[in-house]
Structures are given as structure tokens and as C-alpha cells.
């Protein structure tokens, strides 16, 4: 079974229109996990031309907008063989509006 380290809650502050990467860092395992970015209600984070999930499991923002601000970007790592889903600590994102 993959072991998870306790993580401290991550908070990111970025300027509007900046690129951003939210890192998932799935636990080490011989099995390749499925990775889903969700909110605290387990709804998938909407992907678009601007927001995409990389093969590495990270969430990439080409340019953040104010509406991307939320406190519950959660990387869920699913190991099919072991039938386990590991929820990482939520990441809080605060987008600062440019003056």
C-alpha cells in the first residue's frame, strides 16, 4: 500500500494572468495511479484550454483568473490494483486582481 506523508496545507497567492502549476506529488508506488483534481465536494475541477492536467498529475494554469480562487484544490490519487483513493491536502489559491 502506498504510504502518504502528512502535509501542511499549501496556500498560493498569484497575480491574475500569471501561469501556475499546482503539484500533486503522488506517493511512490509500483502501480501507475489515476489522478483526479477535485474540490471538497468531490466535483472535478473543470479543465479547459486554460486549465489542464499534465501526465505528471499536476494541474497547469496557462493564466489564472480571479474566479480560479478557491481553498479546496484537492489532488485525489487512485490506485486501481489496491482499490485505494488517497486525497492529498487541499491547496488554497488566492488570485490577486491586477490594478
LOSEDREN-304663 format. One record per residue: residue number from 1; x, y, z of N, C-alpha, C, O in turn. Coordinates in steps of 0.02 Angstrom, whole numbers, plus 50000, padded with zeros to 5 digits. Example, Ala and Ser with C-alpha at 12.3 -4.5 7.8 and 13.67 -1.06 7.14 Angstrom:
@i: 1 | n_X: 50660 | n_Y: 49716 | n_Z: 50390 | ca_X: 50615 | ca_Y: 49775 | ca_Z: 50390 | c_X: 50660 | c_Y: 49835 | c_Z: 50390 | o_X: 50712 | o_Y: 49834 | o_Z: 50423
@i: 2 | n_X: 50642 | n_Y: 49888 | n_Z: 50354 | ca_X: 50684 | ca_Y: 49947 | ca_Z: 50357 | c_X: 50645 | c_Y: 50002 | c_Z: 50394 | o_X: 50670 | o_Y: 50057 | o_Z: 50402
This chain:
@i: 1 | n_X: 50042 | n_Y: 49940 | n_Z: 50000 | ca_X: 50000 | ca_Y: 50000 | ca_Z: 50000 | c_X: 50044 | c_Y: 50062 | c_Z: 50000 | o_X: 50094 | o_Y: 50065 | o_Z: 50037
@i: 2 | n_X: 50028 | n_Y: 50112 | n_Z: 49960 | ca_X: 50068 | ca_Y: 50173 | ca_Z: 49959 | c_X: 50063 | c_Y: 50210 | c_Z: 50025 | o_X: 50009 | o_Y: 50216 | o_Z: 50054
@i: 3 | n_X: 50118 | n_Y: 50236 | n_Z: 50048 | ca_X: 50119 | ca_Y: 50274 | ca_Z: 50110 | c_X: 50115 | c_Y: 50348 | c_Z: 50095 | o_X: 50148 | o_Y: 50373 | o_Z: 50049
@i: 4 | n_X: 50075 | n_Y: 50384 | n_Z: 50134 | ca_X: 50068 | ca_Y: 50456 | ca_Z: 50125 | c_X: 50101 | c_Y: 50492 | c_Z: 50183 | o_X: 50093 | o_Y: 50472 | o_Z: 50241
@i: 5 | n_X: 50137 | n_Y: 50545 | n_Z: 50167 | ca_X: 50164 | ca_Y: 50588 | ca_Z: 50219 | c_X: 50110 | c_Y: 50639 | c_Z: 50236 | o_X: 50073 | o_Y: 50662 | o_Z: 50192
@i: 6 | n_X: 50105 | n_Y: 50658 | n_Z: 50300 | ca_X: 50060 | ca_Y: 50712 | ca_Z: 50317 | c_X: 50089 | c_Y: 50775 | c_Z: 50287 | o_X: 50149 | o_Y: 50787 | o_Z: 50291
@i: 7 | n_X: 50047 | n_Y: 50815 | n_Z: 50258 | ca_X: 50071 | ca_Y: 50876 | ca_Z: 50226 | c_X: 50040 | c_Y: 50936 | c_Z: 50261 | o_X: 49986 | o_Y: 50931 | o_Z: 50291
@i: 8 | n_X: 50074 | n_Y: 50992 | n_Z: 50256 | ca_X: 50042 | ca_Y: 51052 | ca_Z: 50283 | c_X: 50002 | c_Y: 51084 | c_Z: 50226 | o_X: 50019 | o_Y: 51077 | o_Z: 50167
@i: 9 | n_X: 49949 | n_Y: 51118 | n_Z: 50245 | ca_X: 49906 | ca_Y: 51149 | ca_Z: 50195 | c_X: 49947 | c_Y: 51200 | c_Z: 50155 | o_X: 49982 | o_Y: 51241 | o_Z: 50184
@i: 10 | n_X: 49941 | n_Y: 51196 | n_Z: 50090 | ca_X: 49978 | ca_Y: 51240 | ca_Z: 50046 | c_X: 49934 | c_Y: 51298 | c_Z: 50025 | o_X: 49876 | o_Y: 51288 | o_Z: 50006
@i: 11 | n_X: 49961 | n_Y: 51358 | n_Z: 50030 | ca_X: 49924 | ca_Y: 51417 | ca_Z: 50008 | c_X: 49965 | c_Y: 51453 | c_Z: 49955 | o_X: 50024 | o_Y: 51468 | o_Z: 49966
@i: 12 | n_X: 49934 | n_Y: 51467 | n_Z: 49899 | ca_X: 49968 | ca_Y: 51502 | ca_Z: 49845 | c_X: 49933 | c_Y: 51568 | c_Z: 49832 | o_X: 49872 | o_Y: 51572 | o_Z: 49829
@i: 13 | n_X: 49974 | n_Y: 51620 | n_Z: 49823 | ca_X: 49947 | ca_Y: 51686 | ca_Z: 49803 | c_X: 49981 | c_Y: 51705 | c_Z: 49738 | o_X: 50042 | o_Y: 51706 | o_Z: 49734
@i: 14 | n_X: 49941 | n_Y: 51719 | n_Z: 49687 | ca_X: 49970 | ca_Y: 51737 | ca_Z: 49622 | c_X: 49932 | c_Y: 51795 | c_Z: 49592 | o_X: 49873 | o_Y: 51806 | o_Z: 49608
@i: 15 | n_X: 49966 | n_Y: 51831 | n_Z: 49549 | ca_X: 49934 | ca_Y: 51887 | ca_Z: 49513 | c_X: 49892 | c_Y: 51859 | c_Z: 49456 | o_X: 49910 | o_Y: 51810 | o_Z: 49424
@i: 16 | n_X: 49837 | n_Y: 51893 | n_Z: 49444 | ca_X: 49794 | ca_Y: 51875 | ca_Z: 49388 | c_X: 49835 | c_Y: 51874 | c_Z: 49324 | o_X: 49881 | o_Y: 51914 | o_Z: 49315
@i: 17 | n_X: 49818 | n_Y: 51828 | n_Z: 49279 | ca_X: 49851 | ca_Y: 51819 | ca_Z: 49214 | c_X: 49919 | c_Y: 51785 | c_Z: 49219 | o_X: 49953 | o_Y: 51777 | o_Z: 49167
@i: 18 | n_X: 49941 | n_Y: 51765 | n_Z: 49279 | ca_X: 50005 | ca_Y: 51729 | ca_Z: 49285 | c_X: 49994 | c_Y: 51655 | c_Z: 49270 | o_X: 49940 | o_Y: 51628 | o_Z: 49283
@i: 19 | n_X: 50046 | n_Y: 51621 | n_Z: 49244 | ca_X: 50042 | ca_Y: 51548 | ca_Z: 49238 | c_X: 50052 | c_Y: 51517 | c_Z: 49307 | o_X: 50082 | o_Y: 51548 | o_Z: 49351
@i: 20 | n_X: 50028 | n_Y: 51456 | n_Z: 49317 | ca_X: 50033 | ca_Y: 51425 | ca_Z: 49383 | c_X: 50031 | c_Y: 51349 | c_Z: 49375 | o_X: 49997 | o_Y: 51322 | o_Z: 49331
@i: 21 | n_X: 50068 | n_Y: 51315 | n_Z: 49418 | ca_X: 50065 | ca_Y: 51242 | ca_Z: 49422 | c_X: 50047 | c_Y: 51222 | c_Z: 49494 | o_X: 50080 | o_Y: 51245 | o_Z: 49541
@i: 22 | n_X: 49995 | n_Y: 51181 | n_Z: 49502 | ca_X: 49980 | ca_Y: 51151 | ca_Z: 49566 | c_X: 50008 | c_Y: 51080 | c_Z: 49563 | o_X: 49988 | o_Y: 51040 | o_Z: 49520
@i: 23 | n_X: 50053 | n_Y: 51064 | n_Z: 49609 | ca_X: 50087 | ca_Y: 50999 | ca_Z: 49609 | c_X: 50047 | c_Y: 50947 | c_Z: 49648 | o_X: 50020 | o_Y: 50962 | o_Z: 49701
@i: 24 | n_X: 50043 | n_Y: 50887 | n_Z: 49620 | ca_X: 50007 | ca_Y: 50833 | ca_Z: 49653 | c_X: 50054 | c_Y: 50791 | c_Z: 49696 | o_X: 50038 | o_Y: 50774 | o_Z: 49753
@i: 25 | n_X: 50113 | n_Y: 50774 | n_Z: 49670 | ca_X: 50162 | ca_Y: 50732 | ca_Z: 49705 | c_X: 50130 | c_Y: 50668 | c_Z: 49733 | o_X: 50127 | o_Y: 50659 | o_Z: 49793
@i: 26 | n_X: 50107 | n_Y: 50623 | n_Z: 49688 | ca_X: 50077 | ca_Y: 50561 | ca_Z: 49714 | c_X: 50128 | c_Y: 50519 | c_Z: 49751 | o_X: 50188 | o_Y: 50524 | o_Z: 49736
@i: 27 | n_X: 50107 | n_Y: 50478 | n_Z: 49798 | ca_X: 50154 | ca_Y: 50436 | ca_Z: 49835 | c_X: 50187 | c_Y: 50385 | c_Z: 49789 | o_X: 50160 | o_Y: 50366 | o_Z: 49737
@i: 28 | n_X: 50247 | n_Y: 50363 | n_Z: 49809 | ca_X: 50284 | ca_Y: 50313 | ca_Z: 49770 | c_X: 50244 | c_Y: 50248 | c_Z: 49770 | o_X: 50219 | o_Y: 50226 | o_Z: 49822
@i: 29 | n_X: 50240 | n_Y: 50217 | n_Z: 49712 | ca_X: 50206 | ca_Y: 50153 | ca_Z: 49706 | c_X: 50228 | c_Y: 50120 | c_Z: 49642 | o_X: 50246 | o_Y: 50154 | o_Z: 49594
@i: 30 | n_X: 50226 | n_Y: 50053 | n_Z: 49641 | ca_X: 50244 | ca_Y: 50018 | ca_Z: 49579 | c_X: 50188 | c_Y: 50026 | c_Z: 49528 | o_X: 50200 | o_Y: 50021 | o_Z: 49467
@i: 31 | n_X: 50127 | n_Y: 50036 | n_Z: 49551 | ca_X: 50069 | ca_Y: 50044 | ca_Z: 49506 | c_X: 50063 | c_Y: 50117 | c_Z: 49484 | o_X: 50075 | o_Y: 50163 | o_Z: 49524
@i: 32 | n_X: 50044 | n_Y: 50128 | n_Z: 49422 | ca_X: 50032 | ca_Y: 50196 | ca_Z: 49398 | c_X: 49963 | c_Y: 50217 | c_Z: 49422 | o_X: 49913 | o_Y: 50184 | o_Z: 49406
@i: 33 | n_X: 49959 | n_Y: 50272 | n_Z: 49459 | ca_X: 49893 | ca_Y: 50293 | ca_Z: 49485 | c_X: 49853 | c_Y: 50333 | c_Z: 49433 | o_X: 49881 | o_Y: 50361 | o_Z: 49386
@i: 34 | n_X: 49788 | n_Y: 50336 | n_Z: 49444 | ca_X: 49746 | ca_Y: 50383 | ca_Z: 49408 | c_X: 49741 | c_Y: 50444 | c_Z: 49453 | o_X: 49734 | o_Y: 50438 | o_Z: 49513
@i: 35 | n_X: 49745 | n_Y: 50503 | n_Z: 49423 | ca_X: 49744 | ca_Y: 50564 | ca_Z: 49463 | c_X: 49685 | c_Y: 50607 | c_Z: 49442 | o_X: 49674 | o_Y: 50619 | o_Z: 49383
@i: 36 | n_X: 49648 | n_Y: 50630 | n_Z: 49492 | ca_X: 49590 | ca_Y: 50673 | ca_Z: 49481 | c_X: 49597 | c_Y: 50735 | c_Z: 49525 | o_X: 49607 | o_Y: 50728 | o_Z: 49585
@i: 37 | n_X: 49590 | n_Y: 50794 | n_Z: 49496 | ca_X: 49587 | ca_Y: 50855 | ca_Z: 49536 | c_X: 49514 | c_Y: 50871 | c_Z: 49549 | o_X: 49474 | o_Y: 50876 | o_Z: 49502
@i: 38 | n_X: 49497 | n_Y: 50879 | n_Z: 49613 | ca_X: 49428 | ca_Y: 50890 | ca_Z: 49632 | c_X: 49424 | c_Y: 50944 | c_Z: 49685 | o_X: 49475 | o_Y: 50967 | o_Z: 49712
@i: 39 | n_X: 49362 | n_Y: 50965 | n_Z: 49700 | ca_X: 49352 | ca_Y: 51011 | ca_Z: 49755 | c_X: 49329 | c_Y: 50970 | c_Z: 49816 | o_X: 49326 | o_Y: 50908 | o_Z: 49813
@i: 40 | n_X: 49314 | n_Y: 51004 | n_Z: 49871 | ca_X: 49297 | ca_Y: 50967 | ca_Z: 49932 | c_X: 49232 | c_Y: 50928 | c_Z: 49926 | o_X: 49219 | o_Y: 50883 | o_Z: 49966
@i: 41 | n_X: 49190 | n_Y: 50946 | n_Z: 49877 | ca_X: 49128 | ca_Y: 50909 | ca_Z: 49867 | c_X: 49137 | c_Y: 50852 | c_Z: 49816 | o_X: 49088 | o_Y: 50822 | o_Z: 49793
@i: 42 | n_X: 49200 | n_Y: 50838 | n_Z: 49799 | ca_X: 49218 | ca_Y: 50785 | ca_Z: 49752 | c_X: 49192 | c_Y: 50798 | c_Z: 49682 | o_X: 49176 | o_Y: 50751 | o_Z: 49645
@i: 43 | n_X: 49188 | n_Y: 50862 | n_Z: 49664 | ca_X: 49172 | ca_Y: 50880 | ca_Z: 49595 | c_X: 49238 | c_Y: 50892 | c_Z: 49559 | o_X: 49283 | o_Y: 50923 | o_Z: 49587
@i: 44 | n_X: 49243 | n_Y: 50866 | n_Z: 49497 | ca_X: 49305 | ca_Y: 50876 | ca_Z: 49459 | c_X: 49317 | c_Y: 50950 | c_Z: 49445 | o_X: 49270 | o_Y: 50987 | o_Z: 49431
@i: 45 | n_X: 49380 | n_Y: 50971 | n_Z: 49450 | ca_X: 49399 | ca_Y: 51038 | ca_Z: 49430 | c_X: 49393 | c_Y: 51041 | c_Z: 49355 | o_X: 49420 | o_Y: 50999 | o_Z: 49319
@i: 46 | n_X: 49356 | n_Y: 51090 | n_Z: 49331 | ca_X: 49343 | ca_Y: 51096 | ca_Z: 49259 | c_X: 49407 | c_Y: 51111 | c_Z: 49221 | o_X: 49442 | o_Y: 51159 | o_Z: 49237
@i: 47 | n_X: 49421 | n_Y: 51071 | n_Z: 49171 | ca_X: 49480 | ca_Y: 51083 | ca_Z: 49129 | c_X: 49458 | c_Y: 51119 | c_Z: 49065 | o_X: 49400 | o_Y: 51113 | o_Z: 49045
@i: 48 | n_X: 49504 | n_Y: 51154 | n_Z: 49035 | ca_X: 49488 | ca_Y: 51194 | ca_Z: 48976 | c_X: 49552 | c_Y: 51205 | c_Z: 48937 | o_X: 49603 | o_Y: 51173 | o_Z: 48951
@i: 49 | n_X: 49550 | n_Y: 51250 | n_Z: 48888 | ca_X: 49612 | ca_Y: 51267 | ca_Z: 48853 | c_X: 49660 | c_Y: 51303 | c_Z: 48901 | o_X: 49720 | o_Y: 51304 | o_Z: 48889
@i: 50 | n_X: 49633 | n_Y: 51332 | n_Z: 48954 | ca_X: 49673 | ca_Y: 51371 | ca_Z: 49001 | c_X: 49696 | c_Y: 51329 | c_Z: 49061 | o_X: 49749 | o_Y: 51343 | o_Z: 49089
@i: 51 | n_X: 49658 | n_Y: 51279 | n_Z: 49079 | ca_X: 49672 | ca_Y: 51237 | ca_Z: 49138 | c_X: 49676 | c_Y: 51164 | c_Z: 49116 | o_X: 49627 | o_Y: 51136 | o_Z: 49092
@i: 52 | n_X: 49735 | n_Y: 51133 | n_Z: 49124 | ca_X: 49743 | ca_Y: 51064 | ca_Z: 49102 | c_X: 49781 | c_Y: 51023 | c_Z: 49154 | o_X: 49820 | o_Y: 51050 | o_Z: 49194
@i: 53 | n_X: 49769 | n_Y: 50958 | n_Z: 49153 | ca_X: 49807 | ca_Y: 50913 | ca_Z: 49197 | c_X: 49860 | c_Y: 50879 | c_Z: 49155 | o_X: 49846 | o_Y: 50850 | o_Z: 49103
@i: 54 | n_X: 49922 | n_Y: 50884 | n_Z: 49179 | ca_X: 49978 | ca_Y: 50853 | ca_Z: 49143 | c_X: 49981 | c_Y: 50778 | c_Z: 49156 | o_X: 49949 | o_Y: 50752 | o_Z: 49202
@i: 55 | n_X: 50022 | n_Y: 50743 | n_Z: 49116 | ca_X: 50031 | ca_Y: 50671 | ca_Z: 49127 | c_X: 50064 | c_Y: 50658 | c_Z: 49194 | o_X: 50059 | o_Y: 50603 | o_Z: 49221
@i: 56 | n_X: 50099 | n_Y: 50708 | n_Z: 49221 | ca_X: 50131 | ca_Y: 50702 | ca_Z: 49286 | c_X: 50081 | c_Y: 50711 | c_Z: 49343 | o_X: 50100 | o_Y: 50705 | o_Z: 49402
@i: 57 | n_X: 50018 | n_Y: 50725 | n_Z: 49327 | ca_X: 49967 | ca_Y: 50733 | ca_Z: 49378 | c_X: 49959 | c_Y: 50804 | c_Z: 49403 | o_X: 49913 | o_Y: 50818 | o_Z: 49441
@i: 58 | n_X: 50004 | n_Y: 50849 | n_Z: 49383 | ca_X: 49999 | ca_Y: 50918 | ca_Z: 49406 | c_X: 49944 | c_Y: 50954 | c_Z: 49368 | o_X: 49926 | o_Y: 50935 | o_Z: 49312
@i: 59 | n_X: 49918 | n_Y: 51007 | n_Z: 49399 | ca_X: 49866 | ca_Y: 51048 | ca_Z: 49367 | c_X: 49899 | c_Y: 51111 | c_Z: 49342 | o_X: 49929 | o_Y: 51149 | o_Z: 49381
@i: 60 | n_X: 49893 | n_Y: 51124 | n_Z: 49277 | ca_X: 49927 | ca_Y: 51180 | ca_Z: 49245 | c_X: 49877 | c_Y: 51234 | c_Z: 49225 | o_X: 49826 | o_Y: 51220 | o_Z: 49193
@i: 61 | n_X: 49891 | n_Y: 51295 | n_Z: 49246 | ca_X: 49851 | ca_Y: 51353 | ca_Z: 49226 | c_X: 49893 | c_Y: 51394 | c_Z: 49177 | o_X: 49948 | o_Y: 51417 | o_Z: 49195
@i: 62 | n_X: 49869 | n_Y: 51404 | n_Z: 49116 | ca_X: 49906 | ca_Y: 51446 | ca_Z: 49068 | c_X: 49907 | c_Y: 51517 | c_Z: 49094 | o_X: 49957 | o_Y: 51552 | o_Z: 49088
@i: 63 | n_X: 49851 | n_Y: 51539 | n_Z: 49122 | ca_X: 49846 | ca_Y: 51605 | ca_Z: 49154 | c_X: 49787 | c_Y: 51603 | c_Z: 49201 | o_X: 49731 | o_Y: 51586 | o_Z: 49182
@i: 64 | n_X: 49800 | n_Y: 51620 | n_Z: 49264 | ca_X: 49747 | ca_Y: 51617 | ca_Z: 49314 | c_X: 49701 | c_Y: 51678 | c_Z: 49308 | o_X: 49723 | o_Y: 51732 | o_Z: 49288
@i: 65 | n_X: 49638 | n_Y: 51667 | n_Z: 49325 | ca_X: 49590 | ca_Y: 51723 | ca_Z: 49328 | c_X: 49563 | c_Y: 51725 | c_Z: 49399 | o_X: 49570 | o_Y: 51677 | o_Z: 49437
@i: 66 | n_X: 49533 | n_Y: 51781 | n_Z: 49417 | ca_X: 49509 | ca_Y: 51791 | ca_Z: 49485 | c_X: 49463 | c_Y: 51733 | c_Z: 49507 | o_X: 49464 | o_Y: 51711 | o_Z: 49564
@i: 67 | n_X: 49422 | n_Y: 51709 | n_Z: 49460 | ca_X: 49374 | ca_Y: 51655 | ca_Z: 49476 | c_X: 49407 | c_Y: 51589 | c_Z: 49492 | o_X: 49374 | o_Y: 51543 | o_Z: 49516
@i: 68 | n_X: 49472 | n_Y: 51583 | n_Z: 49479 | ca_X: 49508 | ca_Y: 51521 | ca_Z: 49498 | c_X: 49520 | c_Y: 51518 | c_Z: 49573 | o_X: 49539 | o_Y: 51465 | o_Z: 49599
@i: 69 | n_X: 49511 | n_Y: 51573 | n_Z: 49608 | ca_X: 49523 | ca_Y: 51574 | ca_Z: 49681 | c_X: 49476 | c_Y: 51525 | c_Z: 49715 | o_X: 49415 | o_Y: 51527 | o_Z: 49706
@i: 70 | n_X: 49505 | n_Y: 51480 | n_Z: 49755 | ca_X: 49466 | ca_Y: 51435 | ca_Z: 49796 | c_X: 49513 | c_Y: 51403 | c_Z: 49846 | o_X: 49574 | o_Y: 51405 | o_Z: 49838
@i: 71 | n_X: 49485 | n_Y: 51373 | n_Z: 49898 | ca_X: 49528 | ca_Y: 51347 | ca_Z: 49952 | c_X: 49532 | c_Y: 51271 | c_Z: 49952 | o_X: 49559 | o_Y: 51241 | o_Z: 49998
@i: 72 | n_X: 49505 | n_Y: 51239 | n_Z: 49899 | ca_X: 49498 | ca_Y: 51166 | ca_Z: 49903 | c_X: 49519 | c_Y: 51129 | c_Z: 49840 | o_X: 49487 | o_Y: 51080 | o_Z: 49821
@i: 73 | n_X: 49573 | n_Y: 51150 | n_Z: 49808 | ca_X: 49600 | ca_Y: 51111 | ca_Z: 49752 | c_X: 49631 | c_Y: 51048 | c_Z: 49782 | o_X: 49682 | o_Y: 51052 | o_Z: 49817
@i: 74 | n_X: 49601 | n_Y: 50991 | n_Z: 49769 | ca_X: 49624 | ca_Y: 50929 | ca_Z: 49800 | c_X: 49644 | c_Y: 50877 | c_Z: 49748 | o_X: 49604 | o_Y: 50860 | o_Z: 49704
@i: 75 | n_X: 49705 | n_Y: 50853 | n_Z: 49753 | ca_X: 49729 | ca_Y: 50801 | ca_Z: 49709 | c_X: 49710 | c_Y: 50733 | c_Z: 49739 | o_X: 49733 | o_Y: 50716 | o_Z: 49793
@i: 76 | n_X: 49669 | n_Y: 50695 | n_Z: 49704 | ca_X: 49649 | ca_Y: 50628 | ca_Z: 49726 | c_X: 49688 | c_Y: 50578 | c_Z: 49684 | o_X: 49684 | o_Y: 50578 | o_Z: 49622
@i: 77 | n_X: 49724 | n_Y: 50534 | n_Z: 49718 | ca_X: 49766 | ca_Y: 50485 | ca_Z: 49685 | c_X: 49733 | c_Y: 50417 | c_Z: 49694 | o_X: 49724 | o_Y: 50393 | o_Z: 49750
@i: 78 | n_X: 49715 | n_Y: 50385 | n_Z: 49638 | ca_X: 49679 | ca_Y: 50322 | ca_Z: 49640 | c_X: 49724 | c_Y: 50266 | c_Z: 49617 | o_X: 49751 | o_Y: 50268 | o_Z: 49561
@i: 79 | n_X: 49733 | n_Y: 50215 | n_Z: 49660 | ca_X: 49772 | ca_Y: 50156 | ca_Z: 49643 | c_X: 49723 | c_Y: 50100 | c_Z: 49629 | o_X: 49691 | o_Y: 50074 | o_Z: 49675
@i: 80 | n_X: 49717 | n_Y: 50081 | n_Z: 49565 | ca_X: 49665 | ca_Y: 50033 | ca_Z: 49546 | c_X: 49676 | c_Y: 49964 | c_Z: 49576 | o_X: 49629 | o_Y: 49934 | o_Z: 49602
@i: 81 | n_X: 49738 | n_Y: 49938 | n_Z: 49573 | ca_X: 49751 | ca_Y: 49871 | ca_Z: 49598 | c_X: 49734 | c_Y: 49865 | c_Z: 49672 | o_X: 49704 | o_Y: 49815 | o_Z: 49693
@i: 82 | n_X: 49753 | n_Y: 49914 | n_Z: 49711 | ca_X: 49741 | ca_Y: 49912 | ca_Z: 49783 | c_X: 49672 | c_Y: 49939 | c_Z: 49801 | o_X: 49651 | o_Y: 49935 | o_Z: 49859
@i: 83 | n_X: 49636 | n_Y: 49967 | n_Z: 49751 | ca_X: 49570 | ca_Y: 49996 | ca_Z: 49762 | c_X: 49572 | c_Y: 50049 | c_Z: 49817 | o_X: 49530 | o_Y: 50050 | o_Z: 49862
@i: 84 | n_X: 49622 | n_Y: 50093 | n_Z: 49813 | ca_X: 49630 | ca_Y: 50146 | ca_Z: 49863 | c_X: 49627 | c_Y: 50212 | c_Z: 49827 | o_X: 49652 | o_Y: 50220 | o_Z: 49772
@i: 85 | n_X: 49596 | n_Y: 50261 | n_Z: 49860 | ca_X: 49600 | ca_Y: 50330 | ca_Z: 49837 | c_X: 49630 | c_Y: 50371 | c_Z: 49893 | o_X: 49605 | o_Y: 50371 | o_Z: 49949
@i: 86 | n_X: 49685 | n_Y: 50405 | n_Z: 49878 | ca_X: 49719 | ca_Y: 50446 | ca_Z: 49928 | c_X: 49705 | c_Y: 50519 | c_Z: 49910 | o_X: 49721 | o_Y: 50542 | o_Z: 49855
@i: 87 | n_X: 49676 | n_Y: 50555 | n_Z: 49957 | ca_X: 49664 | ca_Y: 50627 | ca_Z: 49947 | c_X: 49722 | c_Y: 50666 | c_Z: 49977 | o_X: 49736 | o_Y: 50659 | o_Z: 50037
@i: 88 | n_X: 49755 | n_Y: 50706 | n_Z: 49937 | ca_X: 49810 | ca_Y: 50747 | ca_Z: 49962 | c_X: 49779 | c_Y: 50807 | c_Z: 49999 | o_X: 49719 | o_Y: 50820 | o_Z: 49995
@i: 89 | n_X: 49822 | n_Y: 50843 | n_Z: 50036 | ca_X: 49798 | ca_Y: 50903 | ca_Z: 50070 | c_X: 49773 | c_Y: 50954 | c_Z: 50019 | o_X: 49804 | o_Y: 50963 | o_Z: 49967
@i: 90 | n_X: 49715 | n_Y: 50986 | n_Z: 50032 | ca_X: 49691 | ca_Y: 51036 | ca_Z: 49985 | c_X: 49739 | c_Y: 51095 | c_Z: 49978 | o_X: 49774 | o_Y: 51114 | o_Z: 50025
@i: 91 | n_X: 49742 | n_Y: 51123 | n_Z: 49918 | ca_X: 49784 | ca_Y: 51181 | ca_Z: 49905 | c_X: 49737 | c_Y: 51241 | c_Z: 49898 | o_X: 49687 | o_Y: 51240 | o_Z: 49862
@i: 92 | n_X: 49755 | n_Y: 51294 | n_Z: 49933 | ca_X: 49716 | ca_Y: 51356 | ca_Z: 49931 | c_X: 49749 | c_Y: 51403 | c_Z: 49880 | o_X: 49809 | o_Y: 51414 | o_Z: 49882
@i: 93 | n_X: 49708 | n_Y: 51430 | n_Z: 49835 | ca_X: 49734 | ca_Y: 51476 | ca_Z: 49784 | c_X: 49698 | c_Y: 51542 | c_Z: 49790 | o_X: 49636 | o_Y: 51546 | o_Z: 49789
@i: 94 | n_X: 49737 | n_Y: 51595 | n_Z: 49798 | ca_X: 49709 | ca_Y: 51663 | ca_Z: 49801 | c_X: 49738 | c_Y: 51702 | c_Z: 49742 | o_X: 49798 | o_Y: 51713 | o_Z: 49738
@i: 95 | n_X: 49694 | n_Y: 51723 | n_Z: 49697 | ca_X: 49716 | ca_Y: 51761 | ca_Z: 49638 | c_X: 49706 | c_Y: 51835 | c_Z: 49652 | o_X: 49650 | o_Y: 51857 | o_Z: 49667
@i: 96 | n_X: 49760 | n_Y: 51873 | n_Z: 49647 | ca_X: 49757 | ca_Y: 51945 | ca_Z: 49659 | c_X: 49740 | c_Y: 51981 | c_Z: 49594 | o_X: 49772 | o_Y: 51969 | o_Z: 49543
@i: 97 | n_X: 49691 | n_Y: 52023 | n_Z: 49597 | ca_X: 49672 | ca_Y: 52061 | ca_Z: 49537 | c_X: 49723 | c_Y: 52115 | c_Z: 49524 | o_X: 49744 | o_Y: 52150 | o_Z: 49570
@i: 98 | n_X: 49743 | n_Y: 52122 | n_Z: 49461 | ca_X: 49791 | ca_Y: 52174 | ca_Z: 49442 | c_X: 49756 | c_Y: 52241 | c_Z: 49445 | o_X: 49698 | o_Y: 52248 | o_Z: 49427
@i: 99 | n_X: 49793 | n_Y: 52291 | n_Z: 49467 | ca_X: 49764 | ca_Y: 52359 | ca_Z: 49471 | c_X: 49762 | c_Y: 52389 | c_Z: 49402 | o_X: 49739 | o_Y: 52446 | o_Z: 49395
